[in-house]
Every structure is written in structure tokens, then in C-alpha cells.
Amino acid sequence: MSQRTRAALPLPAHAAAEHHVRAAASVVFNLEGYTVLQALDRPLGGRRVVVAADAAEGACPGCGVFSGRVHQRVRQSVKDIPVGGDLLELVVVKPRFLCAEGACPRRTFTQTTDQLPARARCTTRLREAVVAAVLDSGRATAEAANAHGLAWGTVNAAILGHTMVLPEVDKVPVRALGIDEHRFATAKWFKHPDTAVWCRVEPWMSTFVDADTGHVLGVVDGRSSRNVTAWLAGRSEAWLDRLEVVAIDPSATFRTAIRKVLPTVDISVDHFHLVKLGNQMLTEVRQRVVREVLGRRGRKQDAVWAHRMLLLRAGDRLTEAGLRRLENVLDDDAYEQVAAAWAVKEHLRRILNAPTVAAAQNARIDFELTVAAAGLPEADRLSATVGKWWVEIKVFIRTRVTNARTEAANTAIKQVKRTGRGFRNQTNYQSRILARSFRRTRRRSQIHPRAGLHAQV
């Protein structure tokens, strides 16, 4: 609400020297472009601070002509950041200027500043503080709103306004692109209206990340080939021409989508997931053999079960004590198949750790010989997977481009979802993901906050 100010309040002396010394209260309050006129304690608790802008004139929003003729002064109560640990009431004495242009349809206009734009009900530094609390510190929107005396909608509007100005994807130079999926919400069941059959729906979303910087470039619904193809097809030709390699998990869906839009770009398969497949093969063999030998599941008194995590560790990184314990487990004739599966897993790791493609080719020959000697159906399936993805494996060995930063982005996305206790509105969900990723990437790479920005709708 605005009202006329009392004449008893002293106003800042604008006619003084340009570099005047601020009063102590103005220095402590530190609201840029404003001078503290009055500060007092309220009878029921809290404080009231009265300020006025230092500028003696303003530009008319209708014609742009500057005017210093004051028609009247009004008071406006706005929200500001807490000072001294408590919320305060900020009262701004705003002059209403008379427009100096006679032909302008606006006769009067109120003063606007960087801290208090037109029709603002809270200061710019307060909006920046709540945005930083949610996006940088990871606080919940409701918590940040309560701490700063604002409504949830006000904080959410500030976040959405921040995400409306982000780097345009086509203007971000990307050499290596990472693609991965994550679950947007828990699986839900619904009854089909025509067949009356209960159907399971898993809400997935696909994430596109700069594999070099970790900057989240986009988030789309679903994890199908159609959605990935649509996002890639929406990029400019210049942006697609700069791409050299795309890192993905061993997903045939993603590979099909990339080949459809980018037939000449190299595809690198993430080695972490290949090692995971090798460990999964070893675990399946161990579980099957234990049931065949003991007729039950493994227990802590069984050496092969007690050392199950030791079997999954990299053999070349084990200590001498670890190697001795591993030998005691694998020397048992009853678990000969487990030893063979462990050897297959280690040969797979040697392929992925090869320094050159030629060395990887030689390591693959040893891998195939080991698989043939093992005679395990689980190892045969692993060998078939390696064969299907051999071209992508060679690209990984040559470029060493992985999905590590994409997985890190998914971890941050899950943290955003946990903080918000889940999201029903996908717009709010995506806005927090994109804005938080951009702010973190900007801090790491020192991107200028206004470099290449545009309004995203």
C-alpha cells in the first residue's frame, strides 16, 4: 500500500557532492542506491526502517524523458532480507515525478531502481537471496519462504523468473554430449478405460548433459527413442556439427535415436555399466553355484558368500591380504565355476583399461578364449553384449568420454526431488533442475551471468 509521506522526515541531500559519505545506518543496512532516513523498534516487536532513493530524477516509462519535478512523495511497504537475525518492515519513500514531456500521455510516474523495479513488492536482493537458498543451498521452497517471510508462490515465481533467462542450448558449444534417464516419480497403476485392465506407468525423464562441464542442457519426458530424437532434431545444424561424441549407457533405444539424427557422430558406451554387467554376471554364477552345491542360499559361514564383495573388487587393486583371501575362496574345487566367472570379469576390465584400440583388440581375444574355456551361459551372454557394443567400446577407449558427469547430474536431480518431497508439476521440477545446474556450472567455469542469455518459454 502507498500513502503520502509526512513532511517531518529528512530527505537525502541530492545536491551534495557526487561521492558523499554515507551515514552509519545506511552503511549497515547497505541497500544499494538508498539512504536510511529512520530506523525504530516497533511496539509489538520487530523493526521498521524508512529509506529513500539517492537518485534525484527518473525516466518516464512512457516517453523515456528524465524528470526531476516531484509531484508528491508516497510511502510503500516492501519485503527485504532479514537484518540482525529478525524480519523487518521496510518502508520506501518514493517520489512521484511529473513528466517533463507535454505530449506524453503519462502525467506522473513513480521512481524505479534496480532494487525496486516497477510494481515490485520485495527488493531485488531478497529475490536473489531466496533463489540462492533454493538453487545453491538446496533448501526447500517452503522453508526458504518461511525463513524470509514470503509466500510459497512468491519464492516459486522468483525461481521460475530466474529459469526464464538461461543460456540458449544452441549457443552453448558442446563437444561431448551425455544422455541418461532417471525416474521422475514412483510407478503408478491405473485402470484402462476401454479394457478395464490395470496398467503400470513408470514416469521416466531423459537428461541431456554436457559431458565435459556437467551442464544440464535439457530434460524431456520419457526415455523412448522418439523423445530423444525430437530433442536432438530441435537443435541447430551448427550445434549438431560441433558434436564429436555422444556418451550413453548400453541402451539400444538411445543408440537408435542418435543414429537417426547423427549418423556420423561417434557413440561412446559408458564403461561403468559394462563393469557392472561383468559384476552382475559373476554374482549370478555365484548364486547359482551356491544353490547347486549347498542346496540353499549363501550364509555368513560360507566363505564364498562372506567374500562376495571381495569377488567384485578389481583384482589388480587388491592388497596382498586380499589376494590371499581370494585365493582361499577360489581354490575350492566346488566353486570352480565361480573362479572361471571371476577370470572372465577381470579380462573384461582389461579390455576397458587398454590404452589403445590395438591393445583392446588383443585383450578381447583373451576375453573370448576365457569365455569359451569357462563354458558358462552367463559368460556367453556377457560376451554377446560386448560383441554388440564393440564399436562403441572402441570409441570409449579412443576418446575416454564417459557418462560420469551425466550420472552426477542425475544424483543432483534426485536430491532436488528429495528436497521437494517429490514434484507433481513438471514445469517446477524442470526449472529447478536447469537453473541449479546452470548456477553450479557457472561457478565452476566462471561463466559470465549475462553471457548469451535469452528468454526461454
N, C-alpha and C positions, 0 to 999 in steps of 0.2 A: 504494500500500500504506500502511496505517496501523499505527502501533505506539505503545506508551506512551512518553511523553517522560521525559527524565531530570530529576530534581529540581534539578539544578545550574543549569539555565537560569533567568535572571531574567525574570520576567513583568512586563508593563506595570502601572503603579500606577493602577488604575481609580478608586481612591478620591481621587485628586488633584483639583485644580481642573478645572472643565469645559474651560476654554481653556488647557490646559497647553502648554508649548513642546516641540516635538518634538526629538528628538536629531538630530545631524547625519546619521547613517546613514539614519534614517527620512526625512529631508528629501530626501536624494539619491536614495534608492530610490523614494520617492513612490508607494507603493501605498496608495491611499485606504482609510482605516479600519484600517490595520495599522501595527504598530511593529516595527522591526528589532531582534531580540534578539541575533543573532550573524551575523557575516559572516567567512568564511575562505576561503583558497585550498585547492583540492583537490590531493592529491599528484600526480595524473596530468594536471593541467591543469584549468582552469575554476574556478568559484567556487560556493560554497554559501552561501545566505542563509536564515536562520531567522527567521520572523516570527510574530507573534501578533496577533489582532484586538484593537482597542481596546474593543469593547463587552464589558460585564461580564455581560450576560444575553442570553437569546434566547427566541423564541416557539416553543412546541411546535407542530410541523406537524399534530399530531392534534387538539388542542383549542384552540390559539391562546393558551394561558395563558403569560405570561412567567415565566421561572425563572432564578435566579442560582446555584443549588446545583450545584456541579461534581461529577460522578461520577468522572471521570478525564480526563486530557488525552492526546490521541493526536497522532501526527505523520503528516502526509500530504505526499507529494511531488507537486507540480503543475508545469505548464509556465507560464512567464512570458516577457514580452518580453525581448530581449537588452539587457543593461546594460553600457555601456562597450565596445560592439562585439563582445562574446562572449556565447554562450549560457550560462545559469547554471542551477543546480539550486535550486529554491525549495522550502523545507520549511516547512509551516504547522503551527503548534502549535494544535490545535483542541480546545476543551473539549467534553466530553460532559456535558450537563446532565441532572439528574433532574427529571422533570416534577412540577410542584407540584400538579397536579390528581390527586386519588386515583382518580377514576373514569375517567381517561384510559387507554385500552389500551396506549399507549406509555409505557414506564417511563423510557426515556432517549432523547435525541436530540442530534445534533451541531450545532454552530453553523454558521449560514449567513449570508453577507454579500452585498452587491451584486457584489463582485469574485469571490467564490467561492460560487455558488449550490449547491444540493444536488446531489451526485453529479458535480460539475464536476471535470475533470482538467486544466483550464487556466483562467487568470484571464480575467475579462471583458475587460480591456484588451488581452490577447493576441488574443482573438477579434475584437475591434474592429480591431486593427491588421492582421490578415490579410485581413479583409473590405475594409478601406480599400485595402490593397495590390492586391487583385484588381479591385475595382469602381471605385476612384477613380484609381489609378495605372496600371491596365491591365496588370498583371503576370500571368503565367500562374499557374494554381493550383499546379502542381508547383514552380515557382520560389519562390512565397511560402511554401509548406510547407517547402521545404528551408532557406530563409533563417531561419525561426523554429523549426526543429527539430520540426516536426509531420508527421504523415502526410497524404497527399493527401485521404483520406476525412474527416479532421478539419476541414480547411480547407473542403472542399466542403460538409460538414454545416453549418458556420458560415454559409456563403453562402446555403444553402437555408433555414436558420432565419431569416436576415435577410429573405429574399424572402417568407416566410410572413406577414409583417406589412407590408403595403403599403396605400396609400390605396385604398379601395373605389372602383371606377370610377364607380358611380352617385352617389357623393358628391363627385366632382371636377367642379366647374362648367366645362363646355366650351361655348364659343360657336361655335368653328370646328373642324371635325374634318378631319384629313388621312388619306387611305388610300393605301397603296402596297404593292408586293410586292417581295420580294427572294429570291434563291436560297439555300436552306438548305444544300445540299451540291451536289457535282458530279453531272452526269447519269449515270445507271446503266442498264445493259442487263440484262434477264432474259428467260428463255425461258418463254413461256406454257405452263402445264402441259397444256392441252387441245389447242391448235393447234400447239404446238411452234414458234411464230413468235417471233423476238426482238423485244422491245418496249423502247422508250426511256422512261425515267421521269425527269422533272425535278422534284426536290423543292423546291417553292416554298412560301413562307410570306407571309402578308399582315400588314401592320403598321398599327395604328390609333394616331394621334398627335394630341395637342392642337396644332392649327396655330398657336396663339398662344404657347405656352410650350415646345413641343418635347417634352413629357412623353409617353412611350410608354405608352399605355393598355392595349394588348393585342396579342398575337401569336397568330395562328391558322394551322393547316396549310392549304396550298393557296392558290390565287388564284382560285377559282371563285366564281360568284355565290352558290352555296349556302352556302359557308363565311362569306362576308361577311354574308349575310342572317342566318345563325344568330347571329353575334356581335352584330349590331345588334338582333335580336329579343330577345336576352338582357338588354338594358338596360331600366331602369325607364321608365315613362311620363314621369315628371318630368324625367329626364335627357334623353330624346328631345325633350321640349318646349322645353328650353333651347337646343337646337341651332338655329343660324341658317343656316349654310352648311357644305357639305362640299366639300373640295378633292380632286380626283383627277387622274390623268393621262388623256389621251384614250383611256379604256378603256370600251368598251361593256358589258363584264361588270360592272364596278363601278357604272356608271350604272344598269344594270338592277336590281342588288341594292339600291341606295339608293332608287330609285323604288318598289320593292316594300314597303319598310318605312317610308320617309319620303317620302310623295308630295308634301308641301308644302314641304319644305326645299329651299333653293336649292343648286345644284351649280355649283361654280366649276372650270373646267378650268385646269390649270397652264400659264401662258404660256411657260415654258421649253421644254416639249415641243412646243408649236406652232412656236416659233422653230427648234427642232431639225428639225421636219418641213420648214420652209422651206429650211434649210441643206441638208438631205438632197436635196430637190428640185433645188437648184442644183448639188449635186455630181453627181447622176445625169445632168443635162443636160450638164455639163462633160465627164464621162467619155464620154458617147455622142458628143458633137460631136468630141472629140479623136480618137476611133477613126474617125469618118467622114472627117475632114479629113486626118489623118496616117496612117491605116491601122494604128495601133499605140497602145499606152498612152503617156501623157504622160511626158516626161523632164525633167530639170532644165534643159536648154537651151530648153525650150518655155516661153514667158512665161506662158501660161495655167495651166500646171502649177506653175511656180515661184511664182506668186502665188495658189495655190489657197486658202491660209489668209486672204489679204487679201480675197478674194471673200466669205468668210464673216463678216467683221467688220461691225459696224454702220456703215452709210455716214455717219451723222451724227456719228460719233465718230472718224473718220479725220482725220489731220493733213493739212496741205497737201501734204506729200511723198507721203503715202499716196494721196491723191486723184489726184495726177499719175501715179503708177504704175498706179493702177486705170484711169484713162482710156487709158493706153497699151495696156492689155490689151484693154479693151472696144471700142476704136476699130477694131480689126481686123475687116474685113468677114467673114472666115471664121468668126469667133466671134460673129456677130450673135445667135444663139440664146442664148449664154451671157449676153450683155448683157440680153436680154429676161428671162431667168430671174432675173438679179440684180435687175432692177426689180420683179419680182413679189415676191421675198423682202423687199425694202425696203418695199413697200406693205403687206405682212403685218405688219411691225414697226410701221408707223404705226397700224394698227388696234389693236394691243395697247398702244401707248403713248398712245392717245387719252385725254384727261382725263375725258370724259363719254361716255355711250352715244350721244348725238346725233352727237358728233364721230366716234365709231367707225362709225356708220351711213354717214356721208359718206365716211370712209376706205374702207369696204368697197365703195362704188360705184366709187371709183378703182381699187381692187384688182381688181374683176371686169372693168373695162374693160381694165386692163393684161393680165389673163389672156387675155381674148378677143383682144387685139392680138398677144400672143405666139404663140398657136396651138401650144402645146407640150402633149403628153399628160401630162407630169409636172406641169405647172402646172394642168392641168384636174383631176387627181386631188387636188392640194392645195386647189383651190377647192371641190371636193366635200366634203372633210373639214371645211373652215371652215364650209360650209353646214350640215353635220350637227351641228356643235358650236356653232352661233351663239348659241343660248340660253345655254349655259354660258359662252361668251366674254363675253357682255354682263354676266353675273353677276360675272365676274372684273373687268371694267372698273369696275363699280359698287362692289364690295366690296374689291378688291385682295387677296383671300385666295388664297394660293398654297400649293404643296406644298413650299416651301423647307425648313421645319423637318422635314418627313417625310423628305425626301432626306437631310438632315443626320443624322437618326436612323438611316437605313439605312447611312450611312457609318460611324457608330459601331458598328452591328451587325456590319458587315464586319470592323471592327477587332477586335471581340470574337472573331469566328470565326478570324481570322488568328492572334491571340494563342494561342488554344486549339488551333491546328493542325487546326481542324475539330471538329465535335461529332457523336457518334453518338447521344447521349442528348438528346432534345428537351427534357426537363424541365430539365436543367442549362443547355441553350442558352437557353431562355426565361427562366430565373431570372436569369441574368447580364444579359440584355437589360433586363428590367423593373427590376431593382434598380439597375443602373448609371444608367439613365435617370432614375429617381426621385431618386437622390442628386444627380445633376447639376442637375436641375430645382430641387431643394430649395435647393441652394447659390445658384442664380441668383435665385430668388424668395423666399428666406428662409422657406420653409415650416417650420413647427414640426415637429420629428422625430416627435412623437406626435399630430399633428393628424389626426383622422378615420381612425385605423388600425384594422385588423381582421385576423383570421387568414384568409388565402386558402388554399384547398385545391386 
